[in-house]
Amino acid sequence: MNVTADPKELEGAHTMSEGENQFFSVRDIHAYYGESYIVQGISFDLKKGEVLSLLGRNGAGKTTTLRTLARLDNPQLRSGEIWLDGEPLHERKAHQAAQSGIQLVPEDRRIIGGLTVEENLVLAQVSGEVGWDLDEVYSHFPRLAERRKQEATTMSGGEQQMLAVARALARDIKVLFLDEPYEGLAPVIVQEIEGIVRQIRDIGITTIIVEQNAVAALRLSDRAVIMDTGEIVYEGSAQEVLDNEQLRHDYLAI
């Protein structure tokens, strides 16, 4: 089941004429680690406020796709276009994409050691436009308020994940990328992180979730894209994936 975009539909995509339907658009991107061809012609659109699950087995190219969209130096985007609210991200570096409103929460969280929770949050707001202020962060993350003076890397894995998400929201944000937000967390903590992602969704922040716990991600999502060996093999509603046992078996092994 391959529902990648018809190339004819991509003609003139640079005009961004469809407005809201192309708040975030990915157009035929091809990305490499060295000479290893990983992302092989990915295309999809996101409406403003939509939540997308980007799914697939290990090695399908999900994290590489997120890193490409965030405009990190590695992998290398060799062709294709990425548009955010009418701005061409494919022409920008990672720090410029961040200034435009892209915020990636990587799997390893990148919490800064030696700094308190609050210092990590304040540092996130040093350059660029500010998003949520500290009061707003603490109102949505009360546990971080309790830990505000604690050295951040001494917190539990779940608390560090909360901080990583909060730090992204403390910046000016248009699209949030979450890479394996439930990785290594106990089920009870996963439920807490799910609650935070649900709040983000309800606020209306456009979000892409990469997650091996596909069912948990799908429950929070409007739509789903499933990848296999660097290509899209399914694009449609999250509910359809939840309802389609054969689809889950073929591409997600669940």
PyMOL commands that set and color helices and strands:
alter all, ss='L'
color gray80, all
select helices_A, chain A and resi 7-10+13-15+19-22+62-69+89-91+94-100+117-124+134-140+142-146+152-154+157-169+187-203+214-219+238-243+245-251
alter helices_A, ss='H'
color red, helices_A
select strands_A, chain A and resi 24-33+36-46+51-55+76-84+87-88+102-105+175-179+206-210+223-228+231-237
alter strands_A, ss='S'
color yellow, strands_A
deselect
rebuild
show_as cartoon
